[in-house]
Amino acid sequence: MVIHLLATAGKGPKECALALSHLVKAMERAAFNQDVRISFTATSEDKLPSSYIVRVEGDEVEAFSREWIGSIQWISPSPYRPNHKRRNWFVGISRIERSAQSEELKLKDIVFDTFRAGGPGGQHQNTTDSAVRAIHIPSELCTVSRGERSQHRNKAEAIKQLESLKIAQSMEANAHSLSEQHSQHQELERGNPIRIFTDSNFKEKKKGSSRS
């Protein structure tokens, strides 16, 4: 089973985008310990993207997703503005409904190109053409996967990334969905966070803790 989620900092400041980058790593760690596979595709090429399409696969995706869908709060001084009084930064995760997802990609519309994966230098450098670039001709979307050891697995990962980018493109094409995405940050701040993390190490605050 596959579920797509939208993880977003909305129109929040740079601190919220940083919180989102921490959140991505926290979700990866959680997924590693559960029967799910997770991947993230940024919706922009910014160094700190404000949104990700999250693909969750496996037998326990429903349970895993329920643990993360909602408002996420990060309590920490700003690393960018030391004298700034604000300490509460919000991001959020919502489920992308099937109606917002684009139609399934057709393999005949995708062109694949293989090349030598860049890795660490010296004798451990990858010397096989295992990295894969995938180009979806109709949309002109392009992704590269080089993290897997085999060309076959990188090809499969590149297709997944294309699917996520296609969903993001479809959402942006829908003015209503885009407006909702942009206003989500303000809505998040008014809600009760489902999870709270603190400090620069993004440590989760246990329920019932009195620390703020």
N, CA, C and O of each residue as an XYZ file, in Angstrom:
848
protein
N       0.846     -1.192      0.000
C       0.000      0.000      0.000
C       0.879      1.238      0.000
O       1.940      1.260      0.625
N       0.431      2.269     -0.705
C       1.184      3.518     -0.806
C       0.301      4.689     -0.406
O      -0.853      4.777     -0.826
N       0.844      5.588      0.408
C       0.168      6.831      0.782
C       1.111      7.982      0.474
O       2.313      7.892      0.722
N       0.566      9.057     -0.064
C       1.348     10.265     -0.275
C       0.910     11.326      0.732
O      -0.281     11.553      0.946
N       1.900     11.964      1.340
C       1.647     13.028      2.305
C       2.297     14.315      1.822
O       3.264     14.291      1.061
N       1.753     15.435      2.275
C       2.377     16.736      2.047
C       2.942     17.226      3.368
O       2.201     17.446      4.326
N       4.254     17.395      3.417
C       4.907     17.977      4.593
C       5.305     19.392      4.218
O       6.056     19.589      3.263
N       4.813     20.384      4.957
C       5.018     21.757      4.530
C       5.256     22.717      5.690
O       4.737     22.542      6.793
N       6.058     23.737      5.401
C       6.253     24.844      6.328
C       5.342     26.003      5.956
O       5.403     27.064      6.576
N       4.502     25.810      4.956
C       3.594     26.864      4.513
C       4.341     28.125      4.127
O       5.342     28.066      3.412
N       3.858     29.267      4.599
C       4.531     30.542      4.336
C       5.362     30.980      5.537
O       5.677     32.160      5.688
N       5.710     30.030      6.379
C       6.497     30.348      7.557
C       7.899     30.811      7.207
O       8.340     30.624      6.072
N       8.613     31.412      8.155
C       9.962     31.913      7.914
C      10.975     30.781      7.754
O      10.627     29.601      7.795
N      12.224     31.168      7.573
C      13.290     30.195      7.324
C      13.406     29.182      8.451
O      13.767     28.030      8.215
N      13.105     29.599      9.669
C      13.163     28.676     10.802
C      12.188     27.506     10.628
O      12.479     26.383     11.041
N      11.041     27.774     10.019
C      10.068     26.704      9.787
C      10.578     25.721      8.734
O      10.366     24.514      8.847
N      11.251     26.247      7.711
C      11.848     25.360      6.704
C      12.942     24.503      7.325
O      13.106     23.341      6.956
N      13.692     25.073      8.267
C      14.711     24.294      8.979
C      14.054     23.214      9.829
O      14.528     22.079      9.878
N      12.971     23.568     10.492
C      12.230     22.573     11.276
C      11.761     21.435     10.385
O      11.769     20.274     10.792
N      11.351     21.774      9.167
C      10.888     20.759      8.222
C      12.024     19.813      7.841
O      11.811     18.607      7.708
N      13.226     20.353      7.664
C      14.368     19.494      7.335
C      14.689     18.557      8.487
O      15.063     17.407      8.260
N      14.548     19.032      9.726
C      14.723     18.161     10.885
C      13.630     17.088     10.930
O      13.891     15.931     11.261
N      12.417     17.490     10.594
C      11.283     16.573     10.634
C      11.467     15.426      9.644
O      11.154     14.277      9.955
N      11.968     15.736      8.468
C      12.222     14.711      7.456
C      13.150     13.630      8.009
O      12.905     12.439      7.817
N      14.208     14.046      8.691
C      15.156     13.089      9.260
C      14.508     12.277     10.387
O      14.768     11.083     10.527
N      13.671     12.928     11.179
C      12.983     12.221     12.266
C      12.033     11.161     11.717
O      11.927     10.069     12.276
N      11.350     11.479     10.638
C      10.439     10.512     10.016
C      11.214      9.348      9.410
O      10.764      8.203      9.470
N      12.378      9.635      8.825
C      13.212      8.569      8.270
C      13.640      7.593      9.363
O      13.611      6.378      9.169
N      14.036      8.138     10.511
C      14.460      7.279     11.616
C      13.290      6.424     12.113
O      13.457      5.239     12.401
N      12.110      7.034     12.208
C      10.938      6.301     12.688
C      10.550      5.198     11.706
O      10.204      4.091     12.117
N      10.607      5.498     10.417
C      10.236      4.513      9.401
C      11.189      3.332      9.403
O      10.784      2.197      9.149
N      12.459      3.600      9.692
C      13.465      2.541      9.721
C      13.120      1.494     10.776
O      13.433      0.314     10.615
N      12.478      1.927     11.846
C      12.142      1.028     12.952
C      10.761      0.409     12.812
O      10.330     -0.351     13.679
N      10.060      0.731     11.720
C       8.732      0.175     11.498
C       8.690     -0.491     10.129
O       9.627     -0.372      9.340
N       7.614     -1.179      9.862
C       7.488     -1.922      8.616
C       6.996     -1.020      7.488
O       5.988     -1.313      6.845
N       7.721      0.090      7.252
C       7.361      1.011      6.179
C       8.624      1.478      5.464
O       9.717      1.473      6.032
N       8.456      1.877      4.225
C       9.524      2.491      3.449
C       9.086      3.909      3.131
O       7.926      4.138      2.787
N       9.985      4.846      3.240
C       9.613      6.249      3.094
C      10.617      6.974      2.201
O      11.818      6.710      2.262
N      10.123      7.875      1.387
C      11.000      8.692      0.550
C      10.413     10.095      0.457
O       9.204     10.288      0.584
N      11.290     11.071      0.232
C      10.886     12.478      0.218
C      11.324     13.123     -1.087
O      12.447     12.917     -1.545
N      10.440     13.896     -1.675
C      10.771     14.648     -2.876
C      10.440     16.107     -2.629
O       9.279     16.460     -2.420
N      11.462     16.958     -2.653
C      11.246     18.387     -2.435
C      10.463     18.971     -3.606
O      10.662     18.571     -4.753
N       9.582     19.909     -3.316
C       8.786     20.528     -4.374
C       9.484     21.732     -4.992
O       8.940     22.382     -5.884
N      10.693     22.028     -4.513
C      11.487     23.110     -5.101
C      12.955     22.733     -4.980
O      13.305     21.771     -4.297
N      13.810     23.497     -5.645
C      15.245     23.240     -5.596
C      15.946     24.114     -4.556
O      17.172     24.221     -4.562
N      15.183     24.733     -3.675
C      15.759     25.566     -2.630
C      16.636     24.726     -1.702
O      16.408     23.528     -1.532
N      17.635     25.367     -1.108
C      18.509     24.669     -0.166
C      17.709     24.151      1.018
O      17.962     23.052      1.511
N      16.750     24.935      1.470
C      15.825     24.508      2.519
C      14.409     24.561      1.946
O      13.731     25.577      2.101
N      13.947     23.506      1.297
C      12.604     23.511      0.711
C      11.530     23.736      1.765
O      11.679     23.330      2.918
N      10.459     24.380      1.360
C       9.358     24.626      2.289
C       8.303     23.536      2.231
O       7.380     23.525      3.045
N       8.428     22.613      1.272
C       7.451     21.527      1.166
C       8.100     20.276      0.577
O       9.020     20.353     -0.238
N       7.600     19.135      1.009
C       8.017     17.841      0.464
C       6.784     17.000      0.176
O       5.793     17.060      0.905
N       6.854     16.214     -0.896
C       5.888     15.152     -1.098
C       6.501     13.908     -0.468
O       7.615     13.517     -0.817
N       5.774     13.285      0.462
C       6.283     12.132      1.201
C       5.558     10.887      0.711
O       4.330     10.813      0.757
N       6.317      9.926      0.249
C       5.751      8.655     -0.216
C       6.011      7.599      0.852
O       7.159      7.342      1.216
N       4.940      6.989      1.351
C       5.058      5.976      2.399
C       4.504      4.661      1.851
O       3.377      4.608      1.359
N       5.311      3.602      1.944
C       4.921      2.292      1.424
C       5.063      1.235      2.509
O       5.898      1.353      3.405
N       4.232      0.197      2.411
C       4.366     -0.919      3.342
C       3.044     -1.321      3.955
O       2.001     -0.732      3.669
N       3.101     -2.329      4.798
C       1.884     -2.868      5.412
C       1.331     -1.971      6.516
O       0.143     -2.034      6.833
N       2.187     -1.140      7.098
C       1.761     -0.352      8.254
C       1.670      1.145      7.935
O       1.837      1.978      8.826
N       1.406      1.486      6.676
C       1.426      2.902      6.291
C       0.315      3.705      6.973
O       0.516      4.869      7.321
N      -0.837      3.098      7.162
C      -1.944      3.828      7.782
C      -1.592      4.196      9.221
O      -1.776      5.339      9.638
N      -1.091      3.236      9.967
C      -0.726      3.489     11.357
C       0.421      4.484     11.444
O       0.405      5.389     12.278
N       1.404      4.315     10.588
C       2.547      5.231     10.586
C       2.103      6.649     10.267
O       2.525      7.592     10.936
N       1.263      6.812      9.262
C       0.819      8.145      8.844
C       0.016      8.836      9.936
O       0.157     10.042     10.143
N      -0.819      8.084     10.632
C      -1.631      8.677     11.702
C      -0.757      9.279     12.796
O      -1.161     10.234     13.460
N       0.441      8.725     12.984
C       1.332      9.226     14.021
C       1.964     10.569     13.654
O       2.530     11.249     14.510
N       1.865     10.947     12.381
C       2.553     12.159     11.931
C       1.636     13.220     11.344
O       2.011     14.392     11.298
N       0.455     12.844     10.898
C      -0.441     13.816     10.264
C      -0.938     14.816     11.304
O      -1.466     14.433     12.347
N      -0.762     16.093     11.006
C      -1.187     17.155     11.907
C      -0.120     18.228     12.027
O       0.801     18.301     11.214
N      -0.255     19.046     13.037
C       0.690     20.130     13.290
C       1.880     19.611     14.094
O       1.712     18.868     15.061
N       3.079     20.010     13.684
C       4.305     19.651     14.384
C       4.952     20.935     14.899
O       5.157     21.879     14.135
N       5.269     20.972     16.177
C       5.846     22.169     16.802
C       7.314     21.931     17.138
O       7.683     20.875     17.651
N       8.137     22.921     16.844
C       9.546     22.893     17.217
C       9.810     24.066     18.150
O       9.632     25.221     17.762
N      10.230     23.782     19.366
C      10.518     24.823     20.353
C      12.031     25.008     20.418
O      12.754     24.137     20.902
N      12.494     26.146     19.928
C      13.936     26.387     19.884
C      14.204     27.854     19.579
O      13.447     28.481     18.838
N      15.283     28.414     20.149
C      15.684     29.763     19.726
C      16.040     29.748     18.248
O      16.494     28.729     17.727
N      15.840     30.851     17.582
C      16.170     30.929     16.161
C      17.679     30.829     15.964
O      18.429     31.580     16.588
N      18.141     29.914     15.104
C      19.576     29.849     14.810
C      20.013     30.947     13.850
O      21.208     31.163     13.651
N      19.052     31.635     13.259
C      19.355     32.692     12.296
C      19.254     34.093     12.900
O      19.922     35.022     12.445
N      18.408     34.240     13.934
C      18.175     35.546     14.564
C      18.318     35.386     16.080
O      17.320     35.212     16.780
N      19.544     35.442     16.585
C      19.825     35.141     18.000
C      19.006     35.969     18.996
O      18.683     35.483     20.081
N      18.672     37.200     18.644
C      17.951     38.075     19.573
C      16.433     38.037     19.368
O      15.689     38.775     20.013
N      15.997     37.177     18.471
C      14.569     37.091     18.188
C      13.848     36.409     19.346
O      14.318     35.384     19.838
N      12.734     36.946     19.787
C      12.028     36.424     20.953
C      11.236     35.155     20.659
O      10.982     34.351     21.556
N      10.854     34.983     19.419
C      10.013     33.827     19.095
C      10.804     32.525     19.245
O      11.961     32.429     18.835
N      10.145     31.525     19.845
C      10.766     30.217     20.052
C       9.913     29.072     19.503
O      10.345     27.919     19.525
N       8.730     29.369     19.020
C       7.816     28.335     18.549
C       7.670     28.389     17.034
O       7.262     29.406     16.474
N       8.010     27.276     16.376
C       7.967     27.192     14.914
C       7.100     25.998     14.533
O       7.205     24.931     15.137
N       6.244     26.180     13.531
C       5.271     25.149     13.191
C       5.409     24.693     11.734
O       5.610     25.500     10.827
N       5.296     23.396     11.545
C       5.167     22.801     10.214
C       4.025     21.800     10.309
O       3.503     21.557     11.397
N       3.643     21.232      9.204
C       2.525     20.300      9.279
C       2.557     19.250      8.189
O       3.207     19.410      7.156
N       1.845     18.186      8.445
C       1.753     17.077      7.506
C       0.286     16.753      7.276
O      -0.488     16.613      8.224
N      -0.084     16.636      6.018
C      -1.458     16.287      5.662
C      -1.438     15.213      4.582
O      -0.471     15.077      3.833
N      -2.504     14.474      4.522
C      -2.614     13.408      3.516
C      -3.070     14.006      2.185
O      -3.986     14.828      2.143
N      -2.432     13.593      1.123
C      -2.837     14.032     -0.205
C      -3.921     13.079     -0.687
O      -3.671     11.893     -0.899
N      -5.100     13.599     -0.854
C      -6.216     12.760     -1.276
C      -6.019     12.304     -2.713
O      -5.347     12.965     -3.505
N      -6.608     11.180     -3.027
C      -6.429     10.593     -4.351
C      -6.848     11.558     -5.460
O      -6.263     11.547     -6.543
N      -7.857     12.391     -5.198
C      -8.344     13.323     -6.212
C      -7.298     14.360     -6.586
O      -7.340     14.917     -7.683
N      -6.340     14.630     -5.665
C      -5.301     15.618     -5.927
C      -4.093     15.011     -6.622
O      -3.193     15.730     -7.056
N      -4.074     13.682     -6.725
C      -2.941     13.020     -7.347
C      -3.139     12.922     -8.849
O      -4.256     12.748     -9.337
N      -2.046     13.037     -9.565
C      -2.110     12.978    -11.018
C      -2.263     11.530    -11.466
O      -2.100     10.595    -10.681
N      -2.578     11.371    -12.742
C      -2.751     10.022    -13.268
C      -1.413      9.280    -13.286
O      -0.347      9.895    -13.294
N      -1.490      7.971    -13.293
C      -0.294      7.149    -13.225
C       0.615      7.404    -14.418
O       0.154      7.541    -15.551
N       1.905      7.464    -14.144
C       2.873      7.684    -15.212
C       2.960      6.456    -16.109
O       2.843      5.323    -15.643
N       3.164      6.693    -17.384
C       3.330      5.602    -18.341
C       4.810      5.471    -18.682
O       5.477      6.458    -18.991
N       5.306      4.257    -18.621
C       6.727      4.032    -18.878
C       7.134      4.468    -20.280
O       8.274      4.879    -20.497
N       6.217      4.381    -21.223
C       6.548      4.771    -22.596
C       6.813      6.270    -22.718
O       7.392      6.724    -23.705
N       6.389      7.036    -21.712
C       6.599      8.489    -21.719
C       7.868      8.899    -20.989
O       8.179     10.087    -20.902
N       8.610      7.913    -20.459
C       9.801      8.218    -19.665
C      11.061      7.770    -20.404
O      11.139      6.644    -20.894
N      12.034      8.658    -20.475
C      13.335      8.344    -21.065
C      14.345      8.191    -19.935
O      14.439      9.046    -19.054
N      15.097      7.102    -19.968
C      16.086      6.827    -18.934
C      17.497      6.974    -19.480
O      17.788      6.594    -20.614
N      18.357      7.527    -18.657
C      19.755      7.682    -19.016
C      20.592      7.212    -17.839
O      20.345      7.629    -16.708
N      21.571      6.361    -18.075
C      22.418      5.860    -16.998
C      23.791      6.525    -17.073
O      24.281      6.859    -18.151
N      24.392      6.706    -15.910
C      25.723      7.303    -15.860
C      26.421      6.842    -14.593
O      25.803      6.257    -13.703
N      27.698      7.110    -14.525
C      28.488      6.663    -13.382
C      28.129      7.474    -12.145
O      28.181      8.704    -12.152
N      27.770      6.770    -11.095
C      27.352      7.431     -9.869
C      28.548      8.062     -9.187
O      29.602      7.439     -9.058
N      28.380      9.302     -8.752
C      29.436      9.969     -8.002
C      29.421      9.503     -6.566
O      28.382      9.537     -5.907
N      30.546      9.077     -6.085
C      30.636      8.600     -4.714
C      31.946      9.014     -4.112
O      32.639      9.852     -4.690
N      32.319      8.469     -2.981
C      33.596      8.806     -2.370
C      34.743      8.419     -3.278
O      34.629      7.459     -4.039
N      35.847      9.146     -3.214
C      36.974      8.909     -4.095
C      37.774      7.691     -3.706
O      37.437      6.976     -2.762
N      38.854      7.465     -4.459
C      39.741      6.354     -4.150
C      39.170      5.025     -4.579
O      38.321      4.955     -5.466
N      39.646      3.967     -3.939
C      39.299      2.619     -4.361
C      37.841      2.266     -4.111
O      37.327      1.298     -4.672
N      37.162      3.063     -3.254
C      35.763      2.749     -2.934
C      34.782      3.447     -3.873
O      33.571      3.292     -3.716
N      35.276      4.204     -4.835
C      34.377      4.939     -5.721
C      33.588      3.977     -6.601
O      34.120      2.969     -7.067
N      32.321      4.294     -6.823
C      31.462      3.472     -7.663
C      31.943      3.560     -9.115
O      32.010      4.649     -9.684
N      32.275      2.422     -9.706
C      32.815      2.437    -11.066
C      31.843      1.867    -12.088
O      32.229      1.640    -13.235
N      30.610      1.634    -11.711
C      29.617      1.127    -12.645
C      28.607      2.217    -12.952
O      28.389      3.131    -12.157
N      27.996      2.102    -14.126
C      27.001      3.093    -14.538
C      25.662      2.758    -13.900
O      24.730      2.342    -14.587
N      25.565      2.940    -12.576
C      24.372      2.526    -11.851
C      23.386      3.661    -11.613
O      22.208      3.410    -11.357
N      23.848      4.903    -11.693
C      22.946      6.036    -11.472
C      21.991      6.178    -12.656
O      22.334      5.866    -13.797
N      20.785      6.657    -12.352
C      19.759      6.754    -13.397
C      19.137      8.148    -13.399
O      18.757      8.677    -12.354
N      19.041      8.729    -14.588
C      18.307      9.978    -14.786
C      17.022      9.625    -15.535
O      17.067      8.958    -16.568
N      15.889     10.070    -15.020
C      14.596      9.781    -15.645
C      13.938     11.090    -16.067
O      13.822     12.021    -15.270
N      13.510     11.155    -17.319
C      12.862     12.358    -17.851
C      11.466     11.982    -18.341
O      11.308     11.111    -19.196
N      10.463     12.647    -17.789
C       9.081     12.436    -18.218
C       8.804     13.422    -19.346
O       8.676     14.623    -19.111
N       8.715     12.920    -20.550
C       8.641     13.777    -21.741
C       7.433     14.724    -21.733
O       7.618     15.914    -21.987
N       6.210     14.260    -21.457
C       5.060     15.173    -21.510
C       5.159     16.361    -20.558
O       4.770     17.474    -20.911
N       5.679     16.130    -19.352
C       5.742     17.203    -18.352
C       7.110     17.871    -18.274
O       7.256     18.929    -17.663
N       8.128     17.239    -18.904
C       9.519     17.713    -18.866
C      10.114     17.655    -17.461
O      11.121     18.308    -17.188
N       9.503     16.883    -16.572
C      10.059     16.693    -15.236
C      11.249     15.738    -15.312
O      11.264     14.815    -16.126
N      12.234     15.967    -14.465
C      13.445     15.159    -14.490
C      13.895     14.845    -13.068
O      13.887     15.723    -12.205
N      14.283     13.614    -12.824
C      14.820     13.220    -11.527
C      16.075     12.380    -11.727
O      16.288     11.790    -12.787
N      16.890     12.342    -10.697
C      18.108     11.530    -10.710
C      18.149     10.701     -9.440
O      17.920     11.218     -8.346
N      18.440      9.415     -9.583
C      18.616      8.539     -8.434
C      19.983      7.882     -8.528
O      20.319      7.258     -9.534
N      20.771      8.030     -7.462
C      22.107      7.445     -7.433
C      22.407      6.775     -6.094
O      23.520      6.302     -5.866
N      21.423      6.739     -5.225
C      21.665      6.242     -3.878
C      21.683      4.735     -3.745
O      22.238      4.206     -2.782
N      21.074      4.019     -4.716
C      21.036      2.562     -4.646
C      22.245      1.958     -5.357
O      22.870      2.606     -6.197
N      22.566      0.716     -5.015
C      23.744      0.066     -5.588
C      23.509     -0.437     -7.008
O      24.442     -0.503     -7.808
N      22.274     -0.788     -7.320
C      21.997     -1.357     -8.638
C      21.252     -0.370     -9.521
O      20.502      0.482     -9.044
N      21.480     -0.512    -10.826
C      20.780      0.330    -11.801
C      19.278      0.095    -11.732
O      18.497      1.038    -11.860
N      18.865     -1.151    -11.532
C      17.441     -1.483    -11.476
C      16.751     -0.747    -10.331
O      15.670     -0.186    -10.510
N      17.381     -0.750     -9.151
C      16.768     -0.101     -7.988
C      16.786      1.415     -8.141
O      15.846      2.083     -7.711
N      17.824      1.966     -8.736
C      17.849      3.409     -8.974
C      16.782      3.809     -9.984
O      16.198      4.887     -9.878
N      16.525      2.950    -10.957
C      15.468      3.231    -11.937
C      14.108      3.273    -11.252
O      13.295      4.158    -11.516
N      13.869      2.302    -10.366
C      12.599      2.265     -9.640
C      12.451      3.494     -8.749
O      11.364      4.063     -8.654
N      13.539      3.906     -8.096
C      13.494      5.080     -7.230
C      13.259      6.347     -8.039
O      12.531      7.236     -7.597
N      13.868      6.443     -9.224
C      13.685      7.615    -10.083
C      12.223      7.745    -10.517
O      11.696      8.853    -10.606
N      11.577      6.620    -10.785
C      10.163      6.641    -11.171
C       9.309      7.136    -10.012
O       8.383      7.922    -10.213
N       9.617      6.679     -8.796
C       8.880      7.136     -7.615
C       9.022      8.646     -7.436
O       8.054      9.336     -7.115
N      10.234      9.149     -7.644
C      10.456     10.590     -7.515
C       9.666     11.363     -8.567
O       9.119     12.429     -8.285
N       9.612     10.817     -9.782
C       8.814     11.456    -10.838
C       7.345     11.505    -10.450
O       6.672     12.512    -10.674
N       6.847     10.419     -9.869
C       5.447     10.388     -9.438
C       5.172     11.487     -8.413
O       4.142     12.158     -8.469
N       6.106     11.663     -7.480
C       5.931     12.683     -6.446
C       5.964     14.084     -7.060
O       5.151     14.939     -6.708
N       6.900     14.315     -7.974
C       6.970     15.626     -8.635
C       5.720     15.880     -9.460
O       5.249     17.015     -9.542
N       5.179     14.831    -10.071
C       3.961     14.984    -10.867
C       2.789     15.369     -9.976
O       1.940     16.169    -10.369
N       2.744     14.795     -8.765
C       1.697     15.162     -7.812
C       1.835     16.631     -7.420
O       0.849     17.367     -7.378
N       3.073     17.053     -7.131
C       3.314     18.449     -6.768
C       2.913     19.375     -7.912
O       2.308     20.422     -7.683
N       3.244     18.996     -9.131
C       2.885     19.800    -10.299
C       1.373     19.891    -10.457
O       0.834     20.946    -10.790
N       0.699     18.776    -10.215
C      -0.757     18.745    -10.313
C      -1.399     19.645     -9.263
O      -2.384     20.330     -9.539
N      -0.828     19.639     -8.048
C      -1.352     20.482     -6.981
C      -1.147     21.960     -7.297
O      -2.024     22.783     -7.034
N       0.010     22.295     -7.860
C       0.291     23.684     -8.203
C      -0.612     24.164     -9.332
O      -0.944     25.347     -9.415
N      -1.006     23.235    -10.201
C      -1.888     23.597    -11.306
C      -3.310     23.872    -10.827
O      -4.105     24.506    -11.521
N      -3.610     23.379     -9.627
C      -4.933     23.574     -9.044
C      -4.862     24.768     -8.102
O      -4.283     24.665     -7.020
N      -5.424     25.866     -8.484
C      -5.300     27.100     -7.705
C      -5.836     26.927     -6.289
O      -5.273     27.472     -5.339
N      -6.916     26.175     -6.145
C      -7.509     25.990     -4.819
C      -6.564     25.224     -3.904
O      -6.369     25.605     -2.750
N      -5.972     24.138     -4.417
C      -5.043     23.354     -3.623
C      -3.816     24.164     -3.255
O      -3.313     24.067     -2.136
N      -3.332     24.968     -4.201
C      -2.160     25.784     -3.931
C      -2.456     26.815     -2.859
O      -1.624     27.061     -1.986
N      -3.646     27.427     -2.916
C      -4.028     28.404     -1.911
C      -4.099     27.760     -0.533
O      -3.667     28.341      0.463
N      -4.654     26.546     -0.491
C      -4.727     25.839      0.776
C      -3.336     25.533      1.314
O      -3.089     25.638      2.516
N      -2.432     25.155      0.421
C      -1.069     24.844      0.850
C      -0.397     26.080      1.431
O       0.279     26.001      2.456
N      -0.584     27.227      0.773
C       0.068     28.451      1.218
C      -0.512     28.984      2.528
O       0.181     29.658      3.289
N      -1.769     28.683      2.784
C      -2.386     29.190      4.008
C      -2.277     28.200      5.165
O      -2.699     28.497      6.282
N      -1.715     27.033      4.899
C      -1.702     25.982      5.908
C      -0.884     26.370      7.131
O      -1.199     25.933      8.237
N       0.148     27.172      6.964
C       0.997     27.537      8.098
C       0.191     28.277      9.166
O       0.317     27.987     10.356
N      -0.642     29.239      8.733
C      -1.446     29.979      9.695
C      -2.434     29.056     10.412
O      -2.683     29.210     11.607
N      -2.993     28.095      9.669
C      -3.927     27.155     10.273
C      -3.219     26.271     11.301
O      -3.786     25.934     12.340
N      -1.986     25.904     11.000
C      -1.228     25.040     11.898
C      -1.016     25.688     13.249
O      -1.135     25.024     14.279
N      -0.704     26.977     13.265
C      -0.399     27.655     14.512
C      -1.604     27.706     15.438
O      -1.447     27.807     16.655
N      -2.807     27.637     14.873
C      -4.003     27.699     15.699
C      -4.399     26.338     16.257
O      -5.253     26.244     17.140
N      -3.772     25.282     15.736
C      -4.150     23.947     16.170
C      -3.235     23.407     17.252
O      -2.171     23.965     17.520
N      -3.657     22.324     17.867
C      -2.828     21.664     18.866
C      -1.844     20.729     18.164
O      -2.263     19.883     17.374
N      -0.549     20.865     18.437
C       0.433     20.025     17.752
C       0.299     18.556     18.144
O       0.066     18.222     19.305
N       0.452     17.700     17.155
C       0.383     16.272     17.422
C       1.700     15.768     17.998
O       1.729     14.773     18.722
N       2.811     16.472     17.667
C       4.119     16.129     18.203
C       4.889     17.422     18.446
O       4.722     18.406     17.726
N       5.733     17.400     19.471
C       6.529     18.571     19.832
C       7.997     18.159     19.930
O       8.336     17.162     20.567
N       8.859     18.946     19.289
C      10.299     18.707     19.349
C      10.972     19.957     19.918
O      10.453     21.066     19.789
N      12.130     19.765     20.547
C      12.786     20.890     21.200
C      14.268     20.968     20.848
O      14.911     19.972     20.516
N      14.780     22.194     20.934
C      16.211     22.483     20.838
C      16.794     22.139     19.463
O      16.099     21.641     18.577
N      18.095     22.421     19.317
C      18.749     22.267     18.022
C      18.900     20.804     17.613
O      19.058     20.505     16.430
N      18.851     19.888     18.590
C      18.972     18.469     18.258
C      17.619     17.837     17.917
O      17.544     16.634     17.665
N      16.557     18.636     17.908
C      15.219     18.189     17.503
C      14.805     16.949     18.293
O      14.396     15.938     17.722
N      14.920     17.048     19.608
C      14.540     15.945     20.480
C      13.058     16.013     20.775
O      12.529     17.075     21.104
N      12.385     14.875     20.657
C      10.931     14.890     20.878
C      10.604     15.058     22.346
O      11.198     14.412     23.210
N       9.656     15.929     22.614
C       9.180     16.186     23.959
C       8.104     15.171     24.291
O       7.094     15.082     23.591
N       8.305     14.418     25.333
C       7.348     13.387     25.705
C       6.068     14.009     26.250
O       6.099     15.052     26.903
N       4.961     13.365     25.978
C       3.678     13.858     26.466
C       3.673     13.867     27.981
O       4.125     12.927     28.635
N       3.140     14.971     28.528
C       3.096     15.106     29.956
C       4.266     15.847     30.540
O       4.272     16.184     31.724
N       5.278     16.109     29.698
C       6.439     16.867     30.175
C       6.051     18.304     30.395
O       5.278     18.858     29.614
N       6.564     18.923     31.436
C       6.217     20.306     31.759
C       7.127     21.310     31.113
O       6.889     22.514     31.209
N       8.194     20.832     30.437
C       9.134     21.748     29.829
C       8.532     22.432     28.639
O       7.832     21.787     27.858
N       8.777     23.743     28.460
C       8.239     24.502     27.332
C       9.361     25.102     26.544
O       9.120     25.784     25.548
